[in-house]
Amino acid sequence: MKRVALAILAITLSVYIVSAQSVTERFATALNNQDILYLQENLPYYKDSLPQHISLMAEALCYSQTNRYHKSNKAIEELLNNHAEVIGSDVVGSFYSLLISNLYLSGNTAAAAELIKGNEQSREAYNYFKALSRKRPLQVLRPKRDVVIPFTRSQLSSGSHIHIPVKIGGKSESFIFDTGANKYNIITESCAARYNFTPLFDSLSTTGVGGSGTSRVVTINKIKIGKIVVKNPAFIVIADETMPADSLGGFKLEFVLGTDVMEALGRVSFDMEQSTMTIPAVQSATNGQATPMTHADCYYIYPTINGHRLKMQFDTGAVSSSMYSRYLAEFGEKTTLIGEEQSGRARGFGGTTHYKAQKAEKIEFEIGGNICPMQGVEIITTENALPYQHDEYGVLGADIALRYSRFTIDFRLMCVLTE
């Protein structure tokens, strides 16, 4: 499922620096491009030789996009308090927005509301943050042992969704495991009517693959994932008519698990041979073969393709992976296309987006040190076909994850491991 994005804050960063030191110039370029992997890998070696404001900006971005919001906020506060004159008003505004976003994503919505109080352009965000601040915080209660849960697959024409059983109101419901869902759980109005939700906010602007709309946000006392109790989860309730009838291959929309719950679970491992999902009691270290993951407006994964580590949206709610026109522009010589250009479509919240596409004979995705050859991967030839395309090369969906015998997502160490 293509993600439902919250239209709250737009963050744009531009840093213009002229320096005789080539390492500073490279960091400035990485900051402009938000090249998180370059910053992560090189900051430990060059931190002491960089101008302090560059080092702080790199820390702020790296920590923010790897879910370490407290450390990111600490760097931002030092940057804004001590280096505002050096970086200029535009960059100050960008990191001020990043601070607000960090507070929201980490659940400190009361502090986020205070920072935008009185700003007329942020009135909706202020009202939304204030409403969320009245909700009890998300809390996860887990046993001191691994939790193993069976999962199922709903076979669609182009692939499968991953479904996990979640108890809500004492009844077991099938939740789509969707890393493309933005923060909160998602549910349609008809499904929400079956349970006693507490209203939080009535008019949240949302956008998805097919367009924009307005949704309401609700909460409930608890849900259960196996033996794990998740207290005070939030749900975005979308109108039934905003989901096209064929959005799930003719199936009625089911509940969608939000990424805030996933992050709270920490590490989630799928055994495709046993059809089980395991949430370990002990969060162990990760080996050097892990593929990095980042989180900005959505989750991103960096598989190695054609010898290059490429940024892709990570959306297990998408039943099939696809590459964008940027991939074809840069790697067309190494890609054998099959068949004629045909019409394609992306379905999800808001409706359906149509585009032109071809298929690749084979693309090899290396994730966690293990190669997964995929045949017939769709390559979207229409430029900027989807409303949320940015600098990524495509979207990695459930089809690739299901091809591995084990696929582990670590939301704390921000990486993916495979077997």
N, C-alpha and C positions, 0 to 999 in steps of 0.2 A: 504494500500500500504506500503510495506516495505520501510524504509526510504532511501533517497539518501544522503550519507554521503560525506562531503568534505574532501579529503585526503590532509590536510594541516599540522596540528601539532599533534603529539602524546605526551600525557602527562602521565608520570608515576611517582608515588610518592612512595618513600621508606624512612621510618624514623626508625632508629634503636636506641633505648634508653634503658639503664639499669638504673633503679632507685628503691630505697627502698620504694618510695611512690607509693602505689598501684594505686591511682587515676591517677598519671602520666603515669604509665604503661598502664592503660586502655585507656587513651587518645592516647598514642602512637600506640596502637593496632588499635584503631578506625581510626587514620590517615593513617596507613598502608593499612587498608581495605577500606578506604574512606567511612566509615560508617557515613554518613551525619546526619542521624536522631539521633544517639547517641550524636554526637558533638553538634547538635542544642539543644537538650534537656538538656544536662549537662553543657555546657559551662557557662551559666549564674550563675550557683551555684558554680562552681569550678574555674572560671577565675582567681580570685585573689590568689588562692593557687597553681596555675600551674606555671612552669617556663615560662617566657615571650615568648620565642620562640615557645613553644608548643601552648600557647594561640593564638599567631599570626597565626600560621599555621592552627589552627582550624577555626579561623575567616575567613581566606583567602578562605579555601575550602567551608565553609558553605555559605558565601556570594556569592561566584562564582556560586554555584549550586542552588542558589535560585534567580538568576538574579539580584543580587545587586552588580553589577560589580565595581562601584566606591568604595564601602566599602571594597570589596575584594582587589582591587588594593592598597588602602591605607595600609592595613595590610601587603600585600606583600612588598611594598616599605620599610616599617619599618623593616620588617624581613630581607630583603636583605641588607639594609644599616647598621643595628646594630647587626645582629646575624649571619652573613655569616660564620664566623669561627666556631661557635658552631654547626651549622647544617650540614656543609660539602658541598663539591662541587656538589655531585649528587643531593642533595635536593635543593641546590641553583638553579641548572639547571631546576629542575622540576617546581619550583615556578616562575622562569623566563619565562618558557613556558606557565604557567598558566596566567601570566600577559599578554602575547601576545594574548592568546586566549580570555581573558576578553576584551581586547581592540577591537579585531575583532568582537566579539559577540555584544558588545555595540555600534558598528558603528564607533569607532575611529580608522579607518583603517590606517590613515596617521601615527599615533603614533605607531601602530603595525608594519608598514613597517620600520620605523626608527630603531626599536629595532632589526630587523634581517638584516638590510642593510649590505651588504658585506659578508654575510654567504652563501657560495656556496651551501650548502645542502638545504637552504631555498629560493633558487632563485625563484622557481615558486610561493611560498607563497608571497614573496616580490613583484613580478610583479602583482600578483592578488590584494594584498592590495593597491598598488599604483593605480591600475585601479579603484578600488572601492572608493578610496579617492577623485577621480575626480567627483564622482556622488553626486548630491545633497542629503542631508540626508532624510531618511524616515520621513514623517510628516503626522499626522492624524488630520483631521478637523472634529469635530463632533458637532451635535446640542446639546442644553442644555436640552435634554429630552431623554428618553429611545428610542432606535432604535429597532424595531421589524421586523424581516425578515422571510418570510416563507422558510422552507427547504424541500427538497425532499429526497427520498431514492431510490437508484438503487438496485433492488433485484437481488442478485447473487445466485448461487447454494448453497453457504455456509454462506450467510449472506447478509448484506447491506452496502453500502457506504452512508455517509451523504453528500448531495450536497447543496450548498448555491449559490444563484444568485449573480454574481458580474458583474458590467458593466465595460467593457474595450473597449475603442475606441467608446463609445456610444452604444455598443451592449451588451446585457446580455448574459453572459456565465455561465456555470455550473461548479463551483469549488468544488473539493472534500475537505472536512474539514479533514485534515490529520495531526495530532500531531506528526506523525512519519516522516514528511518531514523536512529535516534539513535546517532551517533558511529561505531560499528563496523560492518563488513560483516556481512551476515546470510546464513546457509546452513542447510539442513535436515540432519538426521543422515544421511539416505541419500546426499546429495551429499557430505557431509564424509567419508564412508567411502571415497571414491574417491581421496583424497589423504593425504599424510603430514603431518598437522598436529601441532604440538607443543602439548600441553595447558597451559593457564594457570590456569584456575579452573573448578571443577566445579559450583558451586551458586549461580549469580547469579539473584537475583529479578528478573523482568522482567514488564512489563505491556503490553498492547496493546488494540486495539479490542474484542476479545472477552473479555478477562479477564486473569488473571495466571498465571504459571508459573515454572518454574526452568529455566535454560539453562546451558550450559557455554561457556567462552571458550577459543579456541585461536589459535595464530599459525602462520605459515609464513614461510619464508625470503624469498620475493619473489613479486610478481605483476607483470605487464606490461600497460600500457595504451598501445597503439601502441608508440612508441619510448621511452616513459617507464617506468622501473623503480621500483616502490614496494617498498621493503624493510621487512620485519617488520610487515606489516599484521595486525590482529587480526580475528577472526571470532566472532560470537555464533552458536552452534549451537543451533537450536531443534528440538524433537522433531517428527517428521513429523505426528503426530496433532494438534499444536496449530494446524496450518494446515488450515482446512476444505477439503474436496475442491473446493468451487466458489470458493475464494478468488481465483483468477485466471481465472475464467471457464471452469474445467475444465482449465486448463493446470497442469502440475506446477510447483511453485515453483522459480524459478531463483535464482541468486546475486543479492544486493542489495549495491550499492556503498554503503559507509559515508560519513558526512559528514566524518569525519576525513581520508579520502583526498581528498574534494572540496576541503576547505579547503587541503590541502597543494598541490593543483594550482593554486589561486589563482583564475584566471578560466577559465570554460568557456563556449564560445559554440556554439550549435546553429544550423546553417543548415538550415531545414526544406525548402527547395527542393532542395538538393543531398543532403540526408540525411547530413550530416557534422557531427562535433563537433570543434571546434578548441580546442586549449590553446596559447595564444600564448607565445612565448619571452620577450617583453617585456610587462610588465604596464603598460599605458598608463593615462593619466589618464581620468577619467570626466566626461562632459558634465553640464550642469545638469538635464537631463531624466530622469536616472536615478531609479528608484523605490527608496526605502530598504528595507533588510532588517535584521532583528535576529535574535539567537540567544539564547534562554534555555533552556527545557526542550526547545524545538525551534526550527526556523527560522520566522520570520514575515516577511510581505511586506505592504506598505502601498499597494495600488492606490487610485486615486481612483474612487469610485462615487457617483453622484448628487451630485457636487460636493464630496464629503467623502472625506478620506483615511482608509480603514478598515483595521484590523489583521486580517489573515487568516493562518491557518496556511499555510505554503508546503510542499506535499507533492506532488512530481512522481510519487510512487508511487501517488497516487490518480488513477485514470484519468479521473475527471470531477470538476469543481468543484461545491461546494454551499454554500449560505448557511444560517446557523443562525437560530433563532427570534429572536435579538436583532436581526438585520437586519430581519426582518418587523415587529417591534415598533416600530422607529424609522423605517423607510422604507416601511411598508405602503401609505401613501397614494400613494406614487410608484411602486408596483409593481403591475403587472397580472398576476393569477394566472390560469392556464388549467387546465381540467380539475378533477376532484374530488380531495380528499385521498386519498392512497393509502399503502400500506405501503412502506417503503424499508428498506435494509439497508446496513450498512458491514461489509466483510469484511477480515480480516487476522489478524495473530498473535493466538492465543487463541480464535478463533472468529468468530461473527457477532453484531452488535448490530442489533436491529430498531427502527424508529421510524416515525412518520407524517410525510408530506411532501407538498408541492404543487410545481408548476412555475411559474416566472415566464415571462411571454411574452418578455421581453427585459431583459437587464441589460448595461450597457456598462462594461467594465473598462478604465481608462486606466493603462497601465504603460509607463514610460519615455517618456512624452509621446505615446504612440500608443494609440488607442482600439480595443478589441476587443469588438464587440457579440456577445453570446452569447444564443442562444434556448433556452428550455426548461431553464434552470438550476434544479436542485432546491433547494427551500427547506425545510429540516427544521423542522416545526412543533412537534415534541416538544421541550420545554425540557430542556436538559442531556442530550440523547440520547446523547452520546458521553462516555466516562469521562474524557477529557482536555480537555474544553471548559473554557475559562477566560473571558477577556474579549474574545476575538476574534469576528469576525462571520461566519466561515465558513472554508472550506478552498479554496485555489487549487491545482488539480491540473494534470495534464499536458495536458488538453484545451485550456486557454487558451494554454499555452506553445506548443503545436503549431499554433495558429492564426496566430502571427506568422511572418514570413519568416525573421527571425533573433531568437533569444532568448538573451541573454548574462547569466550569473550571475557576479558578482564577489564571491568569498568573502573577499577582502582589503579591498576598499573597501566591502563590505557593501551592495551595491545590485544592481539588475537593469536592463538596457538592452534595448530592443527596436527592431526595424525592421519 
